[in-house]
Structures are given as C-alpha cells and as structure tokens.
Amino acid sequence: MKKIFRAALPLALITALAGCSATAATNSESSATPSFDAAHPVTIEFWNTYTGPLETSLQTLVGSFEKSHPGIKVKLVYEPYDSELQALQTAVAAKKPPALAQLELTSMAQLAALGALTPLSDAVGASEAKTLGASMTPSIETANSYDGTLYTVPMGYNSNVLYYNPSLIQKAGISTSQLPTTWSELETDAGAITKATGGSVIGYGFPAQAPWILEVREWQSGGEIFNAKNTKATFNSKASLAMFDNYSQLLKTGGAQMVQTDSSLDQLTSLFAAGKVAMFEQSSTAYSGIATAAKFTVGVSQFPTMGKKVFSLGGYNIGVFKGAPKRQQQAAAEFEKWWASPDVSAQWTAASGYMPGIQAAWDTQTVKDWEAGNPSRAVAAAQIADARSRPNLPSYPQISTDWANAFEATMSGKGSAKSNLDSAVSQANSILAKSAG
C-alpha cells in the first residue's frame, strides 16, 4: 500500500492540490478562476445515491464548500443506485442534466461516450487537469478516464474483502491469523467448517450475480475480459474455463454454496449475520452494515486469490455535465477541484468508509486516524496497490450481465461452462460490433 499511495509527492504538487479551493487563478494558461457573487449565488444540483448517515455526511461537506465558496449553492438530489444512470441518460436526452453527479465507474464510461460529460481539461483547465491526474495512481486515473481522456475526479473507492465469523472459523480449528489467502486454502477451509458444524453452516457462500467478482477471478486466473483494443470479448479462454471449473469443484466439496441473489448481496449478508454462512466476499464499504446486522464481531481478511495477485477496484467518481448552463458548469468545476483536495478527500473517507483516490490524502492525519480506528480498514487499503478497475466501455454493463448469467447457469448445472461462455462471448461480440458501427 505504502509503495504507491504513500509515496512522497513533490512539494509543488501538494501545494497545488491543497490550494484547489482558492479563488485565485490555477491554470498556467492565465485564465482566471470564474468569480461568484455571494449576493447572487449560482445554484447547482448534485445528483447522488446516498441516504441516511452518508447523506448527512455529504451534506456536512457540502456545507463546508458553500462556506468557503459563498457564491455557489449546492442542492443534493437523491437518485436510487439502480436507476441513477437511466435518470441521468433521460435528463441528458431532455437537455436538462444536473451540473454535477456521483458516477459509478462504468456509468461514467457510458455517459462520456454519449458526449454528456465535460472533459476535466475543459472544466478546470488543462494545467489543473494534468495536476489532478498526477495526484492519482495509474489505476485510479484510468477509472476516471474514457478513451484516453480524463473526465472525472475521484469520489471514493472500495475493494472486495473476505468477511468471516470468528467462532465458526475456530470450530473448524482454523486460526484467525491464518485465514485463506489462496483459492486452494479457501476450498480446504470451507470444507472443514461445513464438516465441523455437521453441515448446518455453509463454509463459503458466493453470489450468483456479481460480475465484479468474476472480473477479478478472470484476471487472477491469467485471463482477460477483452482483447487489447476492447474490440473482442475473450472471457471464454482456457483461463476462463479454469476459473469456472474452480467454482464447480468447490461446490462438489460440499463446503460452499451459490446463493441465489441479486447484485445487492442482501441474502448472503443475512445468512452470514444469522450464522448460516461462515465466509463470504463483499465490498469493504459494506462493513458497517454487516457489522450492525451480525450479533458477533465480524472479521475481515484479504480477498483470496486464484493465482495472480489482483484485487477489485470499485466506487464512484464525480463528473460535470456538458449540457448544464455554462455558469453552473463553472461552479461545478470549482466543486470538483475542492473535492479532489487531499483534506476534503480525507474527510469523506473518514465519514463514508470509501478509500481516497487522491494519493496525498493517505498522508493526512484524518486518514491515518481512520485506519487506526479499525484494523479491518487496513485490509482493503493494502489491496488497492494491486487493484484493477472494471472495463470502461459503454456496453460493458450488458456484457457483464450476460457473463454473470453464464456463470449462474453453469453453477446451476444448466449447460457446460464452454457452451455458456461461448454463448455469452458471442452476444458480447455482437454488442461490441454494434457499438463500433
């Protein structure tokens, strides 16, 4: 973790980032930062998917922004996670998009492909955009880019980890200091737990519909989802078949079960909290909800590997919409620069549990205190250095759904892995061809 995120940054870069909220000119092009009048403030909408405590935390940060930028008002607009992209696409088509929105990584790609997002260099200036890009690791800069252009700034990120029930682990004679880090170890431990509990507990539960887990398993197995130019799907390779076979063999041991659930993983979480599942994988940011639901101290360990050391990178970016009025775009750009400062990035990490995408934020006392407050947080943080983000292709959400359907069918005994994967790849290539045309 420290080798990338905590690498020392040049003083000039840190100074530039820390001063993002200032009203002085920030671009080498000598274009002055737009001025905003407190007597006649510009109001911008910020569409986001947060409710409850996260909504409160976001509102608190927005209040801080408004205090330091008295000429700009930010109105938070809630959009459900499952329908935000559709709502944004509808708003773009109607030429009434918000100035600002929280964007899931693949949603960003779809909107950028539509020409709906303002490139970061246009929003904040080429010099400032270059500085912001340099403040991110390569994987996170990629997650904020589409077709080689930087469009967004990091909002916050997560990585999948292994959640476990300490008492059930210990019943099988497994030490919490020696939890499975490889697939073979996971297979052995899952079987041991199920056997030790007389079959009343699922040693390891996994979801039927979770493309973001399949992606990592594909990369860990030495495969790729697409070719180098992203023009052909390749997730029916020998590596892909081996990955599917690993899951099939795990099911045959009796130590694991595929839980039929949607992508929310609510069913798995409920079974885990009830002591019916000993281990399962979920986002690091799900810890609070899982710990609240469980009546035991929830353990967190590394996401087990299936060969190569690769982990998932998920989360959100913040983007400005090209169709918003010019003054609103300018105000939204000021918010982007402010949010991407190390201090604000760190504050959101402490409030939300999402890890910062700005390297210098890891060196703030705020993030150091956040990490020290719960040892489990260091698990996901240590994985980010070897994390890969989901493919940034507009058509990927549909392709990944078809891939997950192939996985579910195979694990349910409906067709062979080869036939199901070949069918999904054929569908993917048809979608890619249409997109290219």
TINUSE-920438 format. One record per residue (C-alpha): residue number from 1; residue in three letters; x, y, z. Coordinates in pm, whole numbers. Layout:
PT  num  residu      px      py      pz
PT  NUM     ALA       X       Y       Z
...
This chain:
PT  num  residu      px      py      pz
PT    1     MET       0       0       0
PT    2     LYS     265     247     107
PT    3     LYS     472     190    -204
PT    4     ILE     212     367    -420
PT    5     PHE     -33     567    -216
PT    6     ARG     211     697      38
PT    7     ALA     492     775    -198
PT    8     ALA     619    1125    -135
PT    9     LEU     470    1380    -373
PT   10     PRO     657    1685    -499
PT   11     LEU     601    1987    -279
PT   12     ALA     468    2185    -574
PT   13     LEU     205    1921    -641
PT   14     ILE      92    1905    -279
PT   15     THR      74    2283    -268
PT   16     ALA    -130    2290    -588
PT   17     LEU    -374    2032    -456
PT   18     ALA    -411    2196    -119
PT   19     GLY    -498    2522    -286
PT   20     CYS    -774    2385    -508
PT   21     SER   -1045    2572    -322
PT   22     ALA    -875    2907    -355
PT   23     THR   -1030    3167    -582
PT   24     ALA    -700    3270    -744
PT   25     ALA    -609    3156   -1091
PT   26     THR    -486    2795   -1101
PT   27     ASN    -411    2740   -1466
PT   28     SER     -84    2810   -1642
PT   29     GLU    -294    2939   -1931
PT   30     SER    -353    3250   -1714
PT   31     SER    -731    3209   -1740
PT   32     ALA    -868    3346   -1416
PT   33     THR   -1094    3133   -1200
PT   34     PRO   -1454    3247   -1252
PT   35     SER   -1580    3475    -977
PT   36     PHE   -1909    3414    -798
PT   37     ASP   -2115    3675    -619
PT   38     ALA   -2245    3587    -273
PT   39     ALA   -2535    3827    -326
PT   40     HIS   -2639    3639    -639
PT   41     PRO   -2517    3281    -589
PT   42     VAL   -2520    3015    -859
PT   43     THR   -2713    2703    -755
PT   44     ILE   -2606    2364    -889
PT   45     GLU   -2767    2024    -847
PT   46     PHE   -2552    1734    -732
PT   47     TRP   -2722    1403    -807
PT   48     ASN   -2613    1121    -576
PT   49     THR   -2727     784    -442
PT   50     TYR   -2686     843     -69
PT   51     THR   -2944     825     209
PT   52     GLY   -2917     803     588
PT   53     PRO   -2580     869     753
PT   54     LEU   -2395     904     423
PT   55     GLU   -2641    1167     305
PT   56     THR   -2587    1355     630
PT   57     SER   -2209    1334     593
PT   58     LEU   -2226    1455     233
PT   59     GLN   -2449    1744     335
PT   60     THR   -2198    1842     603
PT   61     LEU   -1917    1855     348
PT   62     VAL   -2135    2049     105
PT   63     GLY   -2196    2299     383
PT   64     SER   -1821    2344     422
PT   65     PHE   -1787    2402      49
PT   66     GLU   -2063    2662      48
PT   67     LYS   -1900    2841     340
PT   68     SER   -1568    2868     156
PT   69     HIS   -1743    2945    -175
PT   70     PRO   -2024    3187     -75
PT   71     GLY   -2121    3250    -438
PT   72     ILE   -2214    2884    -501
PT   73     LYS   -2502    2680    -357
PT   74     VAL   -2517    2301    -393
PT   75     LYS   -2851    2122    -393
PT   76     LEU   -2825    1749    -322
PT   77     VAL   -3069    1542    -529
PT   78     TYR   -3116    1177    -438
PT   79     GLU   -3138     916    -714
PT   80     PRO   -3160     542    -632
PT   81     TYR   -2845     349    -720
PT   82     ASP   -3024     109    -958
PT   83     SER   -3187     387   -1158
PT   84     GLU   -2943     678   -1141
PT   85     LEU   -2781     605   -1477
PT   86     GLN   -3117     581   -1651
PT   87     ALA   -3231     904   -1485
PT   88     LEU   -2913    1079   -1599
PT   89     GLN   -2949     950   -1955
PT   90     THR   -3309    1074   -1961
PT   91     ALA   -3203    1414   -1829
PT   92     VAL   -2925    1438   -2089
PT   93     ALA   -3167    1348   -2370
PT   94     ALA   -3406    1617   -2246
PT   95     LYS   -3114    1864   -2234
PT   96     LYS   -3173    1919   -1863
PT   97     PRO   -2886    1737   -1689
PT   98     PRO   -2761    1829   -1344
PT   99     ALA   -2438    2024   -1323
PT  100     LEU   -2277    1754   -1110
PT  101     ALA   -2330    1385   -1035
PT  102     GLN   -2186    1090    -850
PT  103     LEU   -2099     827   -1114
PT  104     GLU   -2029     457   -1079
PT  105     LEU   -1722     366   -1284
PT  106     THR   -1899     203   -1580
PT  107     SER   -2173     468   -1574
PT  108     MET   -1905     728   -1631
PT  109     ALA   -1794     549   -1948
PT  110     GLN   -2145     532   -2087
PT  111     LEU   -2209     900   -2026
PT  112     ALA   -1869    1004   -2161
PT  113     ALA   -1937     803   -2478
PT  114     LEU   -2263     992   -2519
PT  115     GLY   -2070    1318   -2506
PT  116     ALA   -2264    1410   -2191
PT  117     LEU   -1964    1481   -1966
PT  118     THR   -1730    1778   -1977
PT  119     PRO   -1365    1668   -2010
PT  120     LEU   -1173    1767   -1699
PT  121     SER    -935    1982   -1903
PT  122     ASP   -1232    2186   -2026
PT  123     ALA   -1388    2208   -1680
PT  124     VAL   -1085    2313   -1476
PT  125     GLY    -824    2396   -1739
PT  126     ALA    -554    2180   -1897
PT  127     SER    -287    2258   -1636
PT  128     GLU    -516    2187   -1340
PT  129     ALA    -643    1868   -1504
PT  130     LYS    -286    1749   -1552
PT  131     THR    -211    1819   -1186
PT  132     LEU    -521    1631   -1073
PT  133     GLY    -436    1335   -1295
PT  134     ALA     -88    1323   -1144
PT  135     SER    -243    1311    -796
PT  136     MET    -396     969    -871
PT  137     THR    -237     627    -913
PT  138     PRO    -248     490   -1270
PT  139     SER    -540     254   -1195
PT  140     ILE    -748     534   -1044
PT  141     GLU    -661     775   -1323
PT  142     THR    -781     505   -1564
PT  143     ALA   -1103     470   -1366
PT  144     ASN   -1165     842   -1419
PT  145     SER   -1087     832   -1790
PT  146     TYR   -1263     726   -2106
PT  147     ASP   -1087     667   -2436
PT  148     GLY    -771     828   -2301
PT  149     THR    -941    1146   -2177
PT  150     LEU    -976    1235   -1809
PT  151     TYR   -1340    1325   -1740
PT  152     THR   -1395    1299   -1366
PT  153     VAL   -1231    1326   -1025
PT  154     PRO   -1228    1053    -759
PT  155     MET   -1512    1046    -511
PT  156     GLY   -1417     734    -315
PT  157     TYR   -1330     367    -370
PT  158     ASN   -1363      19    -228
PT  159     SER   -1222    -329    -276
PT  160     ASN   -1378    -668    -208
PT  161     VAL   -1259    -842     108
PT  162     LEU   -1334   -1172     282
PT  163     TYR   -1578   -1141     573
PT  164     TYR   -1572   -1421     829
PT  165     ASN   -1737   -1538    1151
PT  166     PRO   -1453   -1593    1404
PT  167     SER   -1636   -1851    1617
PT  168     LEU   -1729   -2067    1317
PT  169     ILE   -1375   -2044    1185
PT  170     GLN   -1236   -2155    1517
PT  171     LYS   -1478   -2450    1542
PT  172     ALA   -1301   -2593    1240
PT  173     GLY    -963   -2545    1406
PT  174     ILE    -871   -2254    1182
PT  175     SER    -678   -1968    1338
PT  176     THR    -797   -1616    1262
PT  177     SER    -433   -1535    1194
PT  178     GLN    -417   -1798     917
PT  179     LEU    -723   -1729     707
PT  180     PRO    -730   -1842     343
PT  181     THR    -544   -1617     102
PT  182     THR    -545   -1858    -195
PT  183     TRP    -825   -2049    -366
PT  184     SER    -694   -2391    -256
PT  185     GLU    -680   -2271     105
PT  186     LEU   -1034   -2136      74
PT  187     GLU   -1156   -2469     -59
PT  188     THR    -990   -2659     227
PT  189     ASP   -1116   -2424     499
PT  190     ALA   -1472   -2405     363
PT  191     GLY   -1497   -2784     367
PT  192     ALA   -1353   -2803     717
PT  193     ILE   -1609   -2553     851
PT  194     THR   -1906   -2730     694
PT  195     LYS   -1783   -3065     830
PT  196     ALA   -1714   -2924    1179
PT  197     THR   -2066   -2782    1202
PT  198     GLY   -2233   -3102    1086
PT  199     GLY   -2343   -2942     762
PT  200     SER   -2553   -2677     934
PT  201     VAL   -2323   -2397     815
PT  202     ILE   -2212   -2308     465
PT  203     GLY   -1836   -2273     484
PT  204     TYR   -1823   -2027     198
PT  205     GLY   -2112   -1857      23
PT  206     PHE   -2088   -1677    -309
PT  207     PRO   -2339   -1485    -520
PT  208     ALA   -2492   -1588    -849
PT  209     GLN   -2491   -1236    -989
PT  210     ALA   -2174   -1041    -914
PT  211     PRO   -1975    -957   -1227
PT  212     TRP   -1720    -756   -1028
PT  213     ILE   -1610   -1079    -858
PT  214     LEU   -1588   -1268   -1188
PT  215     GLU   -1371    -991   -1330
PT  216     VAL   -1112   -1027   -1058
PT  217     ARG   -1118   -1407   -1078
PT  218     GLU   -1063   -1378   -1454
PT  219     TRP    -757   -1158   -1406
PT  220     GLN    -627   -1371   -1120
PT  221     SER    -654   -1678   -1345
PT  222     GLY    -443   -1511   -1613
PT  223     GLY    -729   -1429   -1847
PT  224     GLU    -861   -1105   -1992
PT  225     ILE   -1220    -996   -2048
PT  226     PHE   -1144    -828   -2383
PT  227     ASN    -857    -809   -2629
PT  228     ALA    -609    -521   -2606
PT  229     LYS    -824    -292   -2820
PT  230     ASN   -1151    -384   -2645
PT  231     THR   -1299    -492   -2977
PT  232     LYS   -1347    -862   -2897
PT  233     ALA   -1459   -1046   -2584
PT  234     THR   -1217   -1314   -2461
PT  235     PHE   -1374   -1441   -2141
PT  236     ASN   -1422   -1791   -2287
PT  237     SER   -1048   -1864   -2288
PT  238     LYS    -874   -2156   -2117
PT  239     ALA    -818   -1933   -1815
PT  240     SER   -1190   -1852   -1804
PT  241     LEU   -1287   -2219   -1824
PT  242     ALA   -1039   -2300   -1548
PT  243     MET   -1189   -2026   -1332
PT  244     PHE   -1542   -2166   -1379
PT  245     ASP   -1408   -2516   -1307
PT  246     ASN   -1257   -2397    -978
PT  247     TYR   -1600   -2284    -864
PT  248     SER   -1762   -2607    -983
PT  249     GLN   -1508   -2815    -794
PT  250     LEU   -1563   -2605    -483
PT  251     LEU   -1936   -2677    -498
PT  252     LYS   -1868   -3051    -529
PT  253     THR   -1676   -3048    -198
PT  254     GLY   -1997   -2952     -17
PT  255     GLY   -1821   -2673     166
PT  256     ALA   -1968   -2395     -45
PT  257     GLN   -2298   -2289    -195
PT  258     MET   -2401   -2039    -459
PT  259     VAL   -2664   -1819    -301
PT  260     GLN   -2930   -1712    -549
PT  261     THR   -2943   -1339    -501
PT  262     ASP   -2927   -1014    -691
PT  263     SER   -2622    -792    -705
PT  264     SER   -2702    -631    -368
PT  265     LEU   -2584    -946    -183
PT  266     ASP   -2855    -884      79
PT  267     GLN   -2938   -1253     106
PT  268     LEU   -2578   -1353     163
PT  269     THR   -2537   -1081     423
PT  270     SER   -2848   -1200     609
PT  271     LEU   -2729   -1562     611
PT  272     PHE   -2386   -1453     731
PT  273     ALA   -2533   -1237    1008
PT  274     ALA   -2751   -1530    1119
PT  275     GLY   -2450   -1761    1147
PT  276     LYS   -2554   -1976     849
PT  277     VAL   -2256   -1874     632
PT  278     ALA   -1904   -1865     777
PT  279     MET   -1724   -1673     499
PT  280     PHE   -1824   -1458     203
PT  281     GLU   -1686   -1178     -10
PT  282     GLN   -1828    -829     -32
PT  283     SER   -1723    -468     -69
PT  284     SER   -1505    -318     203
PT  285     THR   -1755     -34     240
PT  286     ALA   -2026    -284     338
PT  287     TYR   -1853    -343     672
PT  288     SER   -2069    -110     878
PT  289     GLY   -2396    -264     760
PT  290     ILE   -2267    -620     800
PT  291     ALA   -2130    -550    1149
PT  292     THR   -2462    -392    1252
PT  293     ALA   -2663    -690    1127
PT  294     ALA   -2441    -953    1290
PT  295     LYS   -2455   -1046    1658
PT  296     PHE   -2085   -1126    1666
PT  297     THR   -1760    -944    1595
PT  298     VAL   -1718    -955    1220
PT  299     GLY   -1375   -1047    1091
PT  300     VAL   -1218    -909     773
PT  301     SER    -940   -1070     573
PT  302     GLN    -775   -1047     232
PT  303     PHE    -977   -1136     -76
PT  304     PRO    -841   -1484    -162
PT  305     THR    -655   -1510    -491
PT  306     MET    -697   -1763    -770
PT  307     GLY    -342   -1733    -899
PT  308     LYS    -221   -1380    -973
PT  309     LYS    -233   -1111    -708
PT  310     VAL    -512    -892    -842
PT  311     PHE    -793    -725    -646
PT  312     SER   -1103    -527    -733
PT  313     LEU   -1138    -151    -753
PT  314     GLY   -1492     -24    -725
PT  315     GLY   -1652     302    -623
PT  316     TYR   -1750     639    -761
PT  317     ASN   -1628     946    -946
PT  318     ILE   -1769    1299    -971
PT  319     GLY   -1837    1450   -1310
PT  320     VAL   -1960    1776   -1464
PT  321     PHE   -2229    1764   -1734
PT  322     LYS   -2173    1944   -2061
PT  323     GLY   -2544    2021   -2110
PT  324     ALA   -2574    2225   -1789
PT  325     PRO   -2570    2607   -1821
PT  326     LYS   -2217    2745   -1853
PT  327     ARG   -2216    2921   -1515
PT  328     GLN   -2336    2602   -1347
PT  329     GLN   -2058    2406   -1515
PT  330     GLN   -1806    2659   -1388
PT  331     ALA   -1945    2633   -1036
PT  332     ALA   -1944    2252   -1057
PT  333     ALA   -1579    2262   -1168
PT  334     GLU   -1496    2461    -853
PT  335     PHE   -1662    2185    -650
PT  336     GLU   -1459    1919    -834
PT  337     LYS   -1131    2094    -756
PT  338     TRP   -1233    2143    -394
PT  339     TRP   -1342    1781    -353
PT  340     ALA   -1019    1650    -503
PT  341     SER    -802    1829    -248
PT  342     PRO    -627    1589      -6
PT  343     ASP    -802    1732     300
PT  344     VAL   -1156    1702     165
PT  345     SER   -1082    1361      16
PT  346     ALA    -963    1250     359
PT  347     GLN   -1271    1391     531
PT  348     TRP   -1500    1192     301
PT  349     THR   -1302     874     373
PT  350     ALA   -1343     922     747
PT  351     ALA   -1715     993     708
PT  352     SER   -1806     730     448
PT  353     GLY   -1555     446     467
PT  354     TYR   -1470     487      97
PT  355     MET   -1097     499      41
PT  356     PRO    -949     815    -112
PT  357     GLY    -846     829    -475
PT  358     ILE    -607    1118    -415
PT  359     GLN    -265     986    -313
PT  360     ALA    -177    1270     -76
PT  361     ALA    -494    1207     128
PT  362     TRP    -336     890     266
PT  363     ASP     -73    1101     440
PT  364     THR    -325    1319     621
PT  365     GLN    -379    1266     991
PT  366     THR    -750    1224     919
PT  367     VAL    -694     909     713
PT  368     LYS    -424     779     947
PT  369     ASP    -667     809    1240
PT  370     TRP    -942     645    1032
PT  371     GLU    -718     347     957
PT  372     ALA    -610     317    1319
PT  373     GLY    -971     323    1437
PT  374     ASN   -1046     -21    1296
PT  375     PRO    -781    -276    1191
PT  376     SER   -1013    -416     922
PT  377     ARG    -976     -96     719
PT  378     ALA    -611    -170     653
PT  379     VAL    -708    -492     473
PT  380     ALA    -879    -319     182
PT  381     ALA    -624     -37     184
PT  382     ALA    -343    -289     133
PT  383     GLN    -518    -432    -173
PT  384     ILE    -553    -107    -366
PT  385     ALA    -194    -114    -489
PT  386     ASP    -276    -433    -685
PT  387     ALA    -632    -339    -780
PT  388     ARG    -783    -315   -1127
PT  389     SER   -1095    -124   -1219
PT  390     ARG   -1382    -255   -1428
PT  391     PRO   -1359    -209   -1807
PT  392     ASN   -1459     144   -1905
PT  393     LEU   -1681      52   -2200
PT  394     PRO   -2030     193   -2256
PT  395     SER   -2164    -153   -2345
PT  396     TYR   -1996    -333   -2056
PT  397     PRO   -2292    -338   -1812
PT  398     GLN   -2496    -553   -2052
PT  399     ILE   -2197    -769   -2138
PT  400     SER   -2116    -827   -1772
PT  401     THR   -2478    -923   -1702
PT  402     ASP   -2467   -1185   -1978
PT  403     TRP   -2138   -1313   -1835
PT  404     ALA   -2291   -1342   -1486
PT  405     ASN   -2589   -1526   -1636
PT  406     ALA   -2347   -1776   -1793
PT  407     PHE   -2182   -1824   -1455
PT  408     GLU   -2514   -1880   -1277
PT  409     ALA   -2633   -2125   -1542
PT  410     THR   -2309   -2325   -1522
PT  411     MET   -2309   -2342   -1143
PT  412     SER   -2675   -2450   -1154
PT  413     GLY   -2595   -2738   -1390
PT  414     LYS   -2766   -2578   -1690
PT  415     GLY   -2524   -2641   -1974
PT  416     SER   -2147   -2669   -1976
PT  417     ALA   -1907   -2391   -1892
PT  418     LYS   -1782   -2389   -2251
PT  419     SER   -2124   -2365   -2412
PT  420     ASN   -2245   -2099   -2171
PT  421     LEU   -1929   -1890   -2203
PT  422     ASP   -1918   -1927   -2581
PT  423     SER   -2278   -1803   -2597
PT  424     ALA   -2207   -1506   -2370
PT  425     VAL   -1895   -1412   -2568
PT  426     SER   -2090   -1434   -2894
PT  427     GLN   -2351   -1198   -2751
PT  428     ALA   -2074    -968   -2625
PT  429     ASN   -1906    -953   -2966
PT  430     SER   -2238    -873   -3129
PT  431     ILE   -2287    -585   -2884
PT  432     LEU   -1931    -461   -2940
PT  433     ALA   -1976    -473   -3316
PT  434     LYS   -2295    -269   -3296
PT  435     SER   -2124     -17   -3069
PT  436     ALA   -1836      18   -3314
PT  437     GLY   -2077      61   -3604
